[in-house]
Amino acid sequence: PVCIASRGTTFLDLKLATETTTTDLQPLLPPDEELPVYEKLRRHCRRLDRTSLSRLHLQAALYVHPVVRGDVWDSNFDSNPMTGESAAAIGGDVEEIKQRHHTEAELRSVFTMFIKAMVDPTITGDWEADNSLFATLRNIMHLTCRELERFSGQIRQFIVDDKGVVLIAVFGLRGSTFSDLVASNALPACFAIQRALKSSGIDCRIGGTFGKVYCGVVGGLRRHEFSVMGAPVNLAARLMDSPLNNGILADENVKNQASGWTFKSLKPVKAKGYDKPVGTFICILRQTLVSSRKLYLPPR
């Protein structure tokens, strides 16, 4: 798989494609075989004419989340307002397109993971102590992102608040949905993150839930962020912070989705957004399953 677009970065730039010719690129770029993947993609796009590039842009949009797609188009609109012909190729009035893609949202069944790193985030004012804390926070972010990438998860947020050092991750967003998602991706990622942090001397508590949540933009047209919101998200935070959590705590939906995994039942808890007490379960990784293909934990 090749990344076509990411937030804040434009790979399919209409203005660049029309203003730069192939002959201009030849003295500046090495042969194709020496280029990294992303540069090959950019070079290929620069060789296309405006019609071909617009067609590729539309085709790529089918595989890119609408929030990302909206940002890429918006960057083109702001820097080089599109002509009537190009707007028509994309499918309508420019302003209507901008509005539609900034407000697109959906309800999806996703796995939400709250990770609490058991470190003291207090800034003391001592240069050495604070520098050590910042290094620890960078390490937490790096290790978590590394393991999420291996299992095709996305990090939603990394915050330091009244709950401490917390990372929020999601599995099952558009373009990242798989069969048997919980058992094959989300739960193995929980244990991989726990193992990676522990190897660096950092303990953690993880709460995981599975359910339908709002996935989309929150905020205004200019200042906004992609978010996941709903009762399962609130429950994941509650499970992470539960005094019963000594490792990985999950809800009943996760248990029902995770065939082949072992769970230990705990006392149900009352949670916001749920009429009845919610069942909670400790997730246990059996060593006999680690080597199986389905529950394989990739080497570090």
Disulfide bonds with the S-S distance in Angstrom:
none
